[in-house]
């Protein structure tokens, strides 16, 4: 009984207007809702309108509307927050002047977002897939993929790479049925509100399409139509320069217009869906165009293990003789994932 009383005494508490109480560790609040981590239900988010008062046993960080930050334990009295700061005094805070409440870990994450190093805040993963069939014929397929992103309040960097190689052996004759590698990066910076500017570089090699190397450099403007905790949807447009070298000896350098959309949808805490479609009308060869489509469905199996399905399609209206217009790359496999990773301590 003594241990139970001590444990309860060390917990934060939320008092609700209906008389209920929640105990645990306060994580954060943005003024509209408050999140508390409980032992019995995990993270619980409560609307600010339903809260009658809070009290904390841990040191919390209070971000005020004037830019100042107070640190201390808190009690709610007469509709105000009384913060017991570290020097022994008490400061009253009006609810209207409070912008956010953060635990120590949330405050550290917030400060990293304000002044992050380039090596900080990387999210993403590495994926691997392998398929083998043997008997009268033998087929080997290897697929590798990587997606990395780093997002702050002001900019976002994305890097990606994908590789697939498939061979089929029948009666001693080996045939390559797929051999493609794609990679690139994109940098985006916020101009104001939901408007941003971006630049990108894409590279591709595809043996089956007789493509030795395609290099695309471009940029433009984007506008985010939807942005919340679960959904981000952006439309964008701009221009690009495309340089293509084919194994037939054909070389093409063309200017292109760029129009596209980008969607990120978190279905639940474990499943994330992403897709991007881009349309490139050719300005140097009127009437010709390219379409790229990339999508992934990522399911978190454990804290670091994931299962991923990816589909990547490339359509070229004017392929070289002997190759088709459309080339679809579809892979599935397991991988590892990481969140807010730093490449240097």
C-alpha positions as MATLAB code, in Angstrom:
seq = 'XXXXXXXXXXXXXXXXXXXXXXXXXXXXXXXXXXXXXXXXXXXXXXXXXXXXXXXXXXXXXXXXXXXXXXXXXXXXXXXXXXXXXXXXXXXXXXXXXXXXXXXXXXXXXXXXXXXXXXXXXXXXXXXXXXXXXXXXXXXXXXXXXXXXXXXXXXXXXXXXXXXXXXXXXXXXXXXXXXXXXXXXXXXXXXXXXXXXXXXXXXXXXXXXXXXXXXXXXXXXXXXXXXXXXXXXXXXXXXXXXXXXXXXXXXXXXXXXXXXXXXXXXXXXXXXXXXXXXXXXXXXXXXXXXXXXXXXXXXXXXXXXXXXXXXXXXXXXXXXXXXXXXXXXXXXXXXXXXXXXXXXXX';
ca = [
       0.000    0.000    0.000;
       2.865    2.381    0.782;
       4.452    1.731   -2.625;
       1.102    2.389   -4.356;
       0.708    5.697   -2.506;
       4.236    6.749   -3.448;
       3.611    5.860   -7.118;
       0.399    7.873   -7.170;
       2.134   10.777   -5.464;
       4.738   10.948   -8.225;
       2.183   11.108  -11.042;
       0.756   14.098  -12.880;
      -3.020   14.461  -12.747;
      -5.731   15.882  -14.993;
      -9.079   16.766  -13.430;
     -11.995   16.689  -15.873;
     -15.164   18.765  -15.673;
     -17.295   15.593  -15.394;
     -15.472   14.622  -12.186;
     -13.119   12.012  -13.674;
      -9.375   12.061  -13.107;
      -6.465   10.852  -15.229;
      -3.033   10.142  -13.770;
       0.256    9.597  -15.546;
       2.876   11.851  -17.137;
       1.796   14.977  -19.017;
       3.429   14.919  -22.473;
       2.290   18.084  -24.247;
      -0.524   20.540  -24.898;
      -1.113   22.987  -27.748;
      -3.939   24.860  -26.030;
      -6.609   22.859  -27.875;
      -5.835   19.406  -26.454;
      -3.578   17.839  -23.839;
      -1.806   14.482  -24.068;
      -1.008   12.428  -20.959;
       0.851    9.105  -20.923;
      -0.895    6.627  -18.622;
       0.210    3.203  -17.399;
      -3.129    1.617  -18.209;
      -4.104    3.138  -21.607;
      -0.924    4.545  -23.137;
      -1.143    8.065  -24.549;
      -4.541    9.681  -23.945;
      -5.488   12.979  -25.607;
      -8.114   15.133  -23.908;
      -9.836   18.224  -25.294;
      -8.861   21.389  -23.432;
     -12.553   22.275  -23.066;
     -13.090   19.134  -20.956;
     -10.275   19.900  -18.485;
     -11.066   21.534  -15.141;
      -7.488   21.593  -13.859;
      -4.063   19.957  -13.900;
      -1.262   19.315  -11.438;
       2.204   17.991  -12.158;
       4.927   16.318  -10.183;
       7.463   16.704  -13.018;
       9.063   19.885  -14.324;
       7.060   21.146  -17.322;
       7.902   23.829  -19.890;
       5.321   26.581  -20.456;
       5.656   28.520  -23.736;
       4.003   31.944  -23.417;
       2.615   34.253  -26.085;
       5.336   36.851  -25.404;
       8.046   34.363  -26.407;
       9.166   33.499  -22.872;
       9.331   29.960  -21.472;
       8.707   29.072  -17.815;
       9.912   25.827  -16.233;
       8.414   24.273  -13.117;
       5.689   22.213  -11.526;
       2.112   23.411  -11.966;
      -1.185   23.569  -10.100;
      -4.419   24.984  -11.489;
      -6.171   27.376   -9.086;
      -9.097   29.707   -9.797;
      -8.793   29.079  -13.516;
      -5.106   30.052  -13.633;
      -1.869   28.090  -13.844;
       0.431   28.515  -10.835;
       3.934   27.545  -11.925;
       6.411   26.792   -9.141;
       9.627   27.831  -10.879;
      13.025   26.436   -9.948;
      14.178   29.449   -7.922;
      11.436   28.791   -5.388;
       8.922   31.413   -6.499;
       5.459   31.004   -8.028;
       4.258   32.674  -11.228;
       0.597   32.876  -12.258;
      -0.193   32.361  -15.941;
      -3.483   33.281  -17.597;
      -4.756   30.513  -19.949;
      -5.030   33.078  -22.788;
      -1.262   33.743  -22.574;
      -0.275   30.071  -22.726;
       0.711   28.708  -26.135;
       2.023   25.253  -25.253;
       2.948   22.895  -22.428;
       5.769   20.405  -22.976;
       7.499   17.676  -21.011;
      11.299   17.667  -20.964;
      11.537   15.234  -23.904;
       9.028   17.277  -25.935;
      10.924   20.482  -25.142;
      14.193   18.926  -26.299;
      12.531   17.838  -29.551;
      11.080   21.341  -29.982;
      14.493   22.970  -29.497;
      16.060   20.598  -32.009;
      13.469   21.722  -34.546;
      14.303   25.374  -33.920;
      18.057   25.009  -34.486;
      18.728   21.530  -35.859;
      22.018   20.360  -37.264;
      22.021   18.947  -40.785;
      22.756   15.464  -39.401;
      19.709   15.547  -37.058;
      16.021   14.683  -37.456;
      16.293   12.059  -40.211;
      13.381    9.639  -40.648;
      13.059    6.717  -43.012;
      14.175    3.162  -43.540;
      15.857    0.492  -45.629;
      13.905   -2.299  -47.343;
      14.947   -5.652  -48.766;
      13.087   -8.251  -50.820;
      14.247  -11.538  -52.369;
      12.414  -14.137  -54.428;
      13.718  -17.518  -55.633;
      12.008  -20.213  -57.696;
      13.815  -23.353  -58.874;
      12.987  -26.519  -60.791;
      12.713  -26.710  -64.568;
      13.507  -22.993  -64.521;
      15.346  -20.837  -62.019;
      14.322  -17.262  -61.217;
      16.117  -14.853  -58.868;
      14.735  -11.442  -57.950;
      16.421   -8.942  -55.640;
      14.828   -5.636  -54.639;
      16.372   -2.930  -52.473;
      14.911    0.404  -51.436;
      15.607    3.370  -49.203;
      13.647    6.512  -48.301;
      15.028    9.229  -46.050;
      13.503   12.562  -45.069;
      14.385   15.420  -42.779;
      11.750   18.038  -41.955;
      12.017   21.171  -39.831;
       9.667   24.114  -39.410;
      11.303   25.873  -42.350;
      12.434   23.212  -44.837;
      12.264   19.572  -45.886;
      14.831   17.288  -47.515;
      13.936   13.953  -49.140;
      16.272   11.283  -50.561;
      15.286    8.018  -52.218;
      16.813    5.041  -54.027;
      15.359    1.847  -55.502;
      16.976   -1.129  -57.224;
      15.590   -4.314  -58.767;
      17.356   -7.133  -60.601;
      15.633  -10.239  -61.914;
      17.111  -13.104  -63.919;
      15.467  -16.182  -65.432;
      17.458  -19.302  -66.368;
      15.886  -21.933  -68.638;
      17.823  -24.854  -70.181;
      21.140  -23.194  -69.422;
      20.175  -19.858  -70.989;
      20.070  -16.866  -68.628;
      17.846  -13.910  -69.449;
      17.680  -10.624  -67.560;
      14.035   -9.691  -67.108;
      14.553   -6.596  -64.925;
      17.554   -4.446  -64.116;
      16.738   -0.925  -63.002;
      18.002    1.575  -60.485;
      16.363    4.886  -59.564;
      17.436    7.564  -57.141;
      17.248   11.238  -56.381;
      16.576   13.992  -53.923;
      14.327   16.986  -53.327;
      14.798   20.092  -51.192;
      11.845   22.289  -50.227;
      11.785   25.550  -48.280;
       8.757   27.428  -46.927;
       8.254   30.887  -48.424;
       5.185   31.878  -46.430;
       2.282   29.980  -44.901;
       1.537   26.988  -47.144;
       3.529   28.231  -50.124;
       6.966   26.718  -50.700;
       9.740   26.525  -53.306;
      11.581   23.342  -54.229;
      14.405   21.945  -56.317;
      15.055   18.322  -57.237;
      17.373   15.925  -59.049;
      16.338   12.478  -60.363;
      18.502    9.791  -61.937;
      17.522    6.496  -63.568;
      19.112    3.568  -65.401;
      16.968    0.837  -66.974;
      18.533   -1.937  -69.031;
      15.219   -3.267  -70.350;
      14.207    0.172  -71.669;
      17.706    0.511  -73.213;
      18.241    3.550  -70.984;
      21.851    4.073  -69.933;
      21.115    7.176  -67.876;
      18.355    9.726  -67.476;
      19.265   12.863  -65.487;
      16.529   15.351  -64.600;
      17.103   18.648  -62.802;
      14.237   20.989  -61.974;
      12.321   23.089  -59.511;
       9.202   25.141  -58.920;
       6.562   26.159  -56.394;
       4.240   24.059  -54.259;
       1.093   24.783  -52.257;
      -0.106   22.579  -49.374;
      -3.881   22.171  -49.559;
      -4.234   19.883  -46.514;
      -1.891   19.711  -43.522;
      -2.708   18.015  -40.230;
      -1.350   15.223  -38.028;
      -2.561   12.468  -40.383;
      -2.759   13.995  -43.859;
      -0.551   16.213  -45.995;
      -1.554   16.950  -49.578;
       0.395   19.271  -51.848;
       0.074   20.354  -55.494;
       3.081   21.779  -57.320;
       4.336   23.000  -60.670;
       7.522   24.198  -62.317;
      10.045   23.229  -64.960;
      12.800   20.671  -65.574;
      15.703   19.856  -67.877;
      15.901   16.213  -69.016;
      19.055   14.590  -70.394;
      18.710   11.022  -71.744;
      21.368    8.618  -73.055;
      20.249    5.302  -74.573;
      22.330    2.216  -75.345;
      21.292    2.526  -79.018;
      23.422    5.665  -79.253;
      20.427    8.034  -79.121;
      20.864   11.155  -76.981;
      18.075   13.585  -76.116;
      18.221   16.888  -74.221;
      14.822   18.454  -73.647;
      13.073   21.150  -71.605;
       9.931   20.106  -69.731;
       7.033   21.577  -67.779;
       6.292   19.955  -64.422;
       2.842   19.492  -62.828;
       2.213   17.105  -59.940;
       0.764   16.217  -56.561;
       2.143   14.700  -53.358;
       0.113   12.831  -50.689;
       1.111   11.479  -47.274;
      -1.644    9.702  -45.339;
      -1.209    8.068  -41.935;
      -3.982    5.468  -41.742;
      -3.219    4.650  -38.099;
      -0.259    4.558  -35.711;
       1.341    1.684  -37.658;
       0.386    2.194  -41.308;
       1.611    5.040  -43.550;
       0.727    5.524  -47.233;
       2.639    7.867  -49.556;
       2.299    8.631  -53.250;
       3.575   11.206  -55.745;
       2.542   11.655  -59.378;
       4.345   13.964  -61.823;
       3.473   14.912  -65.405;
       6.217   16.260  -67.682;
       4.994   17.746  -71.009;
       7.946   18.065  -73.392;
       8.573   21.622  -74.572;
      11.395   20.747  -76.975;
       9.406   18.011  -78.745;
       5.799   19.214  -78.677;
       3.263   16.440  -78.079;
       5.646   14.126  -76.216;
       5.544   13.663  -72.428;
       6.595   11.595  -69.420;
       4.613   10.454  -66.367;
       6.144    9.226  -63.111;
       4.204    7.635  -60.266;
       5.664    6.407  -56.970;
       3.750    4.988  -54.013;
       4.489    3.016  -50.854;
       2.496    1.374  -48.077;
       4.564    1.006  -44.925;
       3.380   -1.105  -41.971;
       5.323   -1.024  -38.717;
       5.581   -4.568  -37.302;
       7.787   -3.724  -34.310;
       9.576   -0.607  -33.087;
      12.197   -0.973  -35.850;
      10.908   -3.714  -38.224;
       8.530   -2.871  -41.099;
       6.782   -4.541  -44.012;
       6.563   -2.401  -47.141;
       4.853   -2.556  -50.533;
       6.055   -0.160  -53.231;
       4.891    0.572  -56.772;
       6.932    2.774  -59.098;
       5.785    3.442  -62.657;
       7.458    5.293  -65.529;
       5.610    6.102  -68.756;
       7.440    7.499  -71.778;
       5.401    8.575  -74.810;
       8.366    8.279  -77.194;
      10.481    5.232  -76.215;
      13.345    4.053  -78.385;
      12.682    1.296  -80.910;
      12.550   -2.111  -79.247;
      11.203   -0.960  -75.867;
       7.709   -0.331  -74.503;
       6.144    2.907  -73.286;
       5.393    1.709  -69.762;
       7.715    0.255  -67.114;
       6.245   -0.781  -63.721;
       8.383   -1.723  -60.731;
       6.488   -3.488  -57.920;
       8.237   -4.816  -54.813;
       7.391   -6.024  -51.342;
       9.600   -7.025  -48.456;
      10.714   -6.326  -44.914;
      12.914   -3.501  -43.718;
      14.189   -1.452  -40.817;
      12.962    1.995  -39.867;
      14.202    4.831  -37.682;
      12.713    8.074  -36.327;
      14.479   11.371  -35.549;
      17.840    9.741  -36.133;
      21.107   11.666  -35.892;
      24.058   10.586  -38.009;
      26.381   12.138  -35.428;
      26.099   12.293  -31.674;
];
